[in-house]
Amino acid sequence: MSKPHIRHEADYSDPPKRTNSREYLDSLLAPLMLALFGLGGFFVVVCLGTNGAQPIDALGYWNVVVGAGFLAAGLGVVVVDATTSR
């Protein structure tokens, strides 16, 4: 007489950890904000320090507006994150 077939349970192991896309995006927000603030500050300081001749000569003193736009974009990153976070 043959033995009955015994079903063995497989050893349990945790499933591989999946990265949450929200966590990944959150980790990029601070560097993005700092990069935008740095770029905006660079535009403003260089423009005012060179009497509008640099960083983009054709823009003149509109470089200050470009720098202010980068600063506002950096602030926008923070505000959007604060309003959409959990």
DSSP file with accessible surface (Angstrom, degrees, kcal/mol):
  #  RESIDUE AA STRUCTURE BP1 BP2  ACC     N-H-->O    O-->H-N    N-H-->O    O-->H-N    TCO  KAPPA ALPHA  PHI   PSI    X-CA   Y-CA   Z-CA
    1    1 A M              0   0  237      0, 0.0     2,-0.2     0, 0.0     0, 0.0   0.000 360.0 360.0 360.0 136.8    0.0    0.0    0.0
    2    2 A S        -     0   0  108      1,-0.1     3,-0.1     3,-0.0     0, 0.0  -0.482 360.0-106.3 -85.8 156.1    1.3    3.4   -0.9
    3    3 A K        -     0   0  189     -2,-0.2    -1,-0.1     1,-0.1     2,-0.1  -0.503  39.1-104.2 -76.7 147.1    1.7    6.3    1.5
    4    4 A P        -     0   0  111      0, 0.0     2,-0.5     0, 0.0    -1,-0.1  -0.397  40.8-102.6 -69.2 147.6   -0.7    9.2    1.2
    5    5 A H        -     0   0  180     -2,-0.1     2,-0.5    -3,-0.1    -3,-0.0  -0.588  35.5-154.1 -74.2 123.6    0.7   12.3   -0.4
    6    6 A I        -     0   0  115     -2,-0.5     2,-0.6    -3,-0.0    -1,-0.0  -0.878   8.3-138.9-102.9 126.9    1.5   14.9    2.2
    7    7 A R        -     0   0  225     -2,-0.5     2,-0.4     1,-0.0    -2,-0.0  -0.736  16.1-151.5 -87.7 122.4    1.4   18.5    1.1
    8    8 A H        -     0   0  162     -2,-0.6     2,-0.3     1,-0.0    -2,-0.0  -0.773  13.4-126.5 -95.6 136.4    4.3   20.5    2.6
    9    9 A E        -     0   0  184     -2,-0.4     2,-0.1     1,-0.1     3,-0.1  -0.582  27.2-116.7 -78.9 141.3    3.9   24.2    3.2
   10   10 A A        -     0   0   93     -2,-0.3     2,-0.1     1,-0.1    -1,-0.1  -0.426  37.3 -94.4 -72.9 149.3    6.5   26.3    1.6
   11   11 A D        -     0   0  161     -2,-0.1     2,-0.3     1,-0.1    -1,-0.1  -0.453  45.1-119.9 -63.3 135.7    8.7   28.4    4.0
   12   12 A Y        +     0   0  184     -2,-0.1     2,-0.4    -3,-0.1    -1,-0.1  -0.602  36.2 173.5 -82.1 136.3    7.2   31.8    4.4
   13   13 A S        -     0   0   94     -2,-0.3     0, 0.0     3,-0.0     0, 0.0  -0.992  37.9-100.8-137.8 146.8    9.3   34.8    3.4
   14   14 A D        -     0   0  127     -2,-0.4     3,-0.1     1,-0.1     0, 0.0  -0.358  43.3-107.8 -62.6 143.0    8.2   38.4    3.2
   15   15 A P        -     0   0   94      0, 0.0    -1,-0.1     0, 0.0     3,-0.1  -0.327  49.9 -81.9 -66.6 155.4    7.4   39.7   -0.3
   16   16 A P        -     0   0  117      0, 0.0     2,-0.3     0, 0.0    -3,-0.0  -0.328  52.5-105.5 -60.7 140.7   10.0   42.0   -1.7
   17   17 A K        -     0   0  194     -3,-0.1     2,-0.4     1,-0.0    -3,-0.0  -0.527  32.9-147.6 -72.1 128.3    9.6   45.6   -0.5
   18   18 A R        -     0   0  222     -2,-0.3     2,-0.4    -3,-0.1    -1,-0.0  -0.773  14.3-123.4 -96.2 139.8    8.1   47.8   -3.1
   19   19 A T        -     0   0  130     -2,-0.4     2,-0.4     1,-0.0     3,-0.0  -0.650  22.5-127.8 -82.7 135.0    9.0   51.5   -3.2
   20   20 A N     >  -     0   0   78     -2,-0.4     4,-2.0     1,-0.1     5,-0.2  -0.693   7.9-142.7 -81.5 129.0    6.2   53.8   -2.9
   21   21 A S  H  > S+     0   0   86     -2,-0.4     4,-2.4     1,-0.2     5,-0.2   0.851 101.1  56.5 -64.3 -31.5    6.2   56.4   -5.7
   22   22 A R  H  > S+     0   0   71      2,-0.2     4,-2.5     1,-0.2    -1,-0.2   0.920 106.5  49.1 -65.5 -42.0    5.0   59.1   -3.4
   23   23 A E  H  > S+     0   0  109      2,-0.2     4,-1.7     1,-0.2    -2,-0.2   0.894 110.7  51.3 -63.5 -38.9    7.9   58.5   -1.0
   24   24 A Y  H  X S+     0   0  146     -4,-2.0     4,-0.6     1,-0.2    -2,-0.2   0.931 111.5  46.5 -65.0 -42.9   10.3   58.6   -4.0
   25   25 A L  H >X S+     0   0   93     -4,-2.4     3,-1.0     1,-0.2     4,-0.9   0.887 108.7  55.9 -67.2 -37.9    8.8   61.9   -5.1
   26   26 A D  H >X S+     0   0   42     -4,-2.5     4,-0.7     1,-0.3     3,-0.6   0.864 102.5  56.6 -60.8 -34.1    8.9   63.3   -1.6
   27   27 A S  H 3< S+     0   0   72     -4,-1.7    -1,-0.3     1,-0.2    -2,-0.2   0.699 107.9  48.9 -71.9 -16.9   12.6   62.6   -1.4
   28   28 A L  H <X S+     0   0   78     -3,-1.0     4,-1.9    -4,-0.6    -1,-0.2   0.594  92.8  77.1 -94.9 -12.6   13.2   64.7   -4.5
   29   29 A L  H <X S+     0   0   41     -4,-0.9     4,-2.8    -3,-0.6     5,-0.2   0.914  91.1  50.1 -69.7 -43.0   11.2   67.8   -3.4
   30   30 A A  H  X S+     0   0   55     -4,-0.7     4,-2.6     2,-0.2     5,-0.2   0.945 113.0  45.6 -64.3 -46.1   13.8   69.3   -1.0
   31   31 A P  H  > S+     0   0   76      0, 0.0     4,-2.4     0, 0.0    -1,-0.2   0.907 113.9  50.6 -63.2 -35.8   16.6   69.1   -3.5
   32   32 A L  H  X S+     0   0   84     -4,-1.9     4,-2.4     2,-0.2    -2,-0.2   0.933 111.1  48.2 -65.0 -44.4   14.4   70.5   -6.2
   33   33 A M  H  X S+     0   0   42     -4,-2.8     4,-2.6     1,-0.2     5,-0.2   0.939 113.2  47.2 -61.0 -46.2   13.3   73.4   -4.0
   34   34 A L  H  X S+     0   0  109     -4,-2.6     4,-2.6     1,-0.2    -1,-0.2   0.885 111.0  52.0 -65.9 -36.5   16.9   74.2   -3.0
   35   35 A A  H  X S+     0   0   63     -4,-2.4     4,-2.6    -5,-0.2    -1,-0.2   0.921 111.3  46.8 -65.2 -42.7   18.0   74.0   -6.6
   36   36 A L  H  X S+     0   0   30     -4,-2.4     4,-2.6     2,-0.2     5,-0.2   0.914 113.2  48.7 -66.1 -41.5   15.3   76.5   -7.7
   37   37 A F  H  X S+     0   0   70     -4,-2.6     4,-2.7    -5,-0.2     5,-0.2   0.922 113.2  48.2 -62.5 -43.3   16.1   78.8   -4.8
   38   38 A G  H  X S+     0   0   45     -4,-2.6     4,-2.5    -5,-0.2    -2,-0.2   0.923 113.0  46.9 -64.4 -43.1   19.8   78.7   -5.6
   39   39 A L  H  X S+     0   0   71     -4,-2.6     4,-2.4     2,-0.2    -2,-0.2   0.918 114.0  47.9 -65.9 -41.7   19.2   79.3   -9.3
   40   40 A G  H  X S+     0   0    0     -4,-2.6     4,-2.3    -5,-0.2    -2,-0.2   0.926 112.7  48.2 -64.7 -43.8   16.9   82.2   -8.6
   41   41 A G  H  X S+     0   0   26     -4,-2.7     4,-2.8    -5,-0.2     5,-0.3   0.901 110.0  53.2 -63.1 -39.1   19.3   83.7   -6.1
   42   42 A F  H  X S+     0   0  107     -4,-2.5     4,-2.6    -5,-0.2     5,-0.4   0.941 109.2  48.4 -60.1 -48.3   22.1   83.4   -8.6
   43   43 A F  H  X S+     0   0   21     -4,-2.4     4,-2.2     1,-0.2     5,-0.2   0.935 115.1  44.5 -59.1 -46.6   20.1   85.2  -11.3
   44   44 A V  H  X S+     0   0   32     -4,-2.3     4,-2.6     2,-0.2     5,-0.3   0.955 116.7  43.8 -66.2 -48.5   19.2   88.1   -8.9
   45   45 A V  H  X S+     0   0  103     -4,-2.8     4,-2.4     1,-0.2    -2,-0.2   0.933 116.9  45.1 -65.5 -45.1   22.6   88.5   -7.4
   46   46 A V  H  X S+     0   0   36     -4,-2.6     4,-1.5    -5,-0.3     8,-0.3   0.917 113.9  50.0 -67.3 -40.1   24.6   88.3  -10.6
   47   47 A C  H  <>S+     0   0    0     -4,-2.2     5,-3.2    -5,-0.4     6,-0.3   0.946 115.8  40.9 -63.7 -48.0   22.2   90.6  -12.5
   48   48 A L  H ><5S+     0   0   96     -4,-2.6     3,-0.7    -5,-0.2    -1,-0.2   0.839 113.7  54.5 -71.0 -30.7   22.3   93.3   -9.8
   49   49 A G  H 3<5S+     0   0   64     -4,-2.4    -1,-0.2    -5,-0.3    -2,-0.2   0.754 114.9  39.0 -73.2 -23.7   26.0   92.9   -9.3
   50   50 A T  T ><5S-     0   0   52     -4,-1.5     3,-1.3    -3,-0.3    -1,-0.2   0.175 113.8-110.9-111.0  17.3   26.7   93.4  -13.0
   51   51 A N  T < 5S-     0   0  124     -3,-0.7    -3,-0.2     1,-0.3    -4,-0.1   0.882  78.5 -50.7  54.9  41.2   24.1   96.2  -13.6
   52   52 A G  T 3 <S+     0   0    4     -5,-3.2     8,-0.3    -6,-0.2    -1,-0.3   0.491 114.1 112.0  83.3   2.6   22.0   93.9  -15.8
   53   53 A A    <   +     0   0   39     -3,-1.3    -2,-0.1    -6,-0.3    -6,-0.1   0.744  65.6  78.9 -80.6 -23.2   24.8   92.7  -18.1
   54   54 A Q  S    S+     0   0   99     -8,-0.3    -4,-0.2    -7,-0.2    -2,-0.2  -0.860  76.8  18.1-131.0 166.0   24.8   89.1  -16.9
   55   55 A P  S    S+     0   0   32      0, 0.0     2,-0.6     0, 0.0    -1,-0.1  -0.982 135.9  11.6 -76.6 -25.5   23.7   86.2  -16.7
   56   56 A I  S >> S-     0   0   78      4,-0.2     3,-1.1     1,-0.2     4,-0.8  -0.922  70.7-162.7-118.0 108.2   21.8   86.7  -20.0
   57   57 A D  G >4 S+     0   0  117     -2,-0.6     3,-0.8     1,-0.3    -1,-0.2   0.855  84.4  59.4 -60.3 -38.7   22.9   89.9  -21.6
   58   58 A A  G 34 S+     0   0  100      1,-0.2    -1,-0.3     2,-0.1     4,-0.1   0.779 102.0  55.0 -66.0 -23.2   19.9   90.3  -23.9
   59   59 A L  G X4 S-     0   0   65     -3,-1.1     3,-2.0     1,-0.2    -1,-0.2   0.737  80.7-176.8 -82.7 -23.9   17.4   90.4  -21.0
   60   60 A G  T X< S-     0   0   22     -3,-0.8     3,-1.4    -4,-0.8    -1,-0.2  -0.389  72.1  -6.8  62.9-132.2   19.0   93.2  -19.1
   61   61 A Y  T >> S+     0   0  129      1,-0.3     3,-1.4     2,-0.2     4,-0.6   0.538 118.4  85.0 -76.8  -3.8   17.3   93.9  -15.8
   62   62 A W  H <> S+     0   0  174     -3,-2.0     4,-2.1     1,-0.3    -1,-0.3   0.652  71.2  80.2 -67.9 -12.5   14.6   91.3  -16.8
   63   63 A N  H <> S+     0   0    0     -3,-1.4     4,-2.7     1,-0.2    -1,-0.3   0.830  85.6  58.5 -59.7 -31.1   17.1   88.8  -15.3
   64   64 A V  H <> S+     0   0   46     -3,-1.4     4,-2.7     2,-0.2    -1,-0.2   0.907 105.0  48.9 -64.8 -39.3   15.7   89.9  -11.9
   65   65 A V  H  X S+     0   0   81     -4,-0.6     4,-2.2     2,-0.2    -2,-0.2   0.908 110.5  50.5 -66.5 -40.1   12.3   88.8  -13.0
   66   66 A V  H  X S+     0   0   50     -4,-2.1     4,-2.1     2,-0.2    -2,-0.2   0.938 111.9  48.0 -61.8 -44.9   13.6   85.5  -14.2
   67   67 A G  H  X S+     0   0    0     -4,-2.7     4,-2.3     1,-0.2    -2,-0.2   0.915 110.5  50.8 -61.8 -41.4   15.4   85.0  -10.8
   68   68 A A  H  X S+     0   0   50     -4,-2.7     4,-2.6     1,-0.2    -1,-0.2   0.867 107.4  55.3 -65.1 -33.6   12.2   86.0   -9.0
   69   69 A G  H  X S+     0   0   41     -4,-2.2     4,-2.4     2,-0.2    -1,-0.2   0.909 107.7  48.1 -64.5 -41.1   10.3   83.4  -11.1
   70   70 A F  H  X S+     0   0   61     -4,-2.1     4,-2.2     2,-0.2    -2,-0.2   0.907 112.0  49.8 -65.3 -39.9   12.8   80.7  -10.1
   71   71 A L  H  X S+     0   0   67     -4,-2.3     4,-2.1     1,-0.2    -2,-0.2   0.922 111.5  48.4 -63.6 -41.9   12.4   81.7   -6.4
   72   72 A A  H  X S+     0   0   61     -4,-2.6     4,-2.5     1,-0.2    -2,-0.2   0.882 109.5  52.9 -65.5 -37.5    8.6   81.6   -6.8
   73   73 A A  H  X S+     0   0   44     -4,-2.4     4,-1.9     2,-0.2    -1,-0.2   0.900 108.1  50.9 -64.4 -39.7    8.8   78.2   -8.4
   74   74 A G  H  X S+     0   0    0     -4,-2.2     4,-1.3     2,-0.2    -2,-0.2   0.911 111.9  46.9 -62.9 -40.0   10.8   76.9   -5.5
   75   75 A L  H  X S+     0   0  100     -4,-2.1     4,-2.4     1,-0.2    -2,-0.2   0.888 108.1  56.9 -68.0 -36.3    8.2   78.3   -3.1
   76   76 A G  H  X S+     0   0   30     -4,-2.5     4,-2.8     1,-0.2     5,-0.3   0.860 101.0  56.9 -63.1 -35.5    5.5   76.7   -5.2
   77   77 A V  H  X S+     0   0   26     -4,-1.9     4,-2.0     1,-0.2    -1,-0.2   0.927 109.9  45.3 -60.8 -41.3    7.1   73.3   -4.8
   78   78 A V  H  X S+     0   0   58     -4,-1.3     4,-2.4     2,-0.2    -2,-0.2   0.929 114.1  47.9 -69.1 -43.8    6.9   73.7   -1.0
   79   79 A V  H  X S+     0   0   77     -4,-2.4     4,-2.1     2,-0.2    -2,-0.2   0.929 112.1  48.2 -66.5 -44.0    3.3   74.9   -1.1
   80   80 A V  H  X S+     0   0   87     -4,-2.8     4,-1.7     1,-0.2    -1,-0.2   0.911 112.8  49.4 -63.8 -40.4    2.0   72.2   -3.4
   81   81 A D  H  X S+     0   0   49     -4,-2.0     4,-1.2    -5,-0.3    -1,-0.2   0.915 110.4  50.5 -64.5 -40.4    3.7   69.5   -1.3
   82   82 A A  H  < S+     0   0   65     -4,-2.4    -1,-0.2     1,-0.2    -2,-0.2   0.863 113.6  44.9 -67.4 -33.0    2.2   70.9    1.9
   83   83 A T  H  < S+     0   0  106     -4,-2.1    -1,-0.2     1,-0.2    -2,-0.2   0.740 119.3  40.2 -83.5 -22.8   -1.3   71.0    0.4
   84   84 A T  H  < S+     0   0   77     -4,-1.7    -2,-0.2    -5,-0.2    -1,-0.2   0.467  87.2 113.6-104.3  -2.6   -1.2   67.5   -1.2
   85   85 A S     <        0   0   51     -4,-1.2    -3,-0.0     1,-0.2    -4,-0.0  -0.349 360.0 360.0 -72.1 153.5    0.6   65.6    1.6
   86   86 A R              0   0  207     -2,-0.0    -1,-0.2     0, 0.0    -4,-0.0   0.834 360.0 360.0 -25.5 360.0   -1.2   62.9    3.4
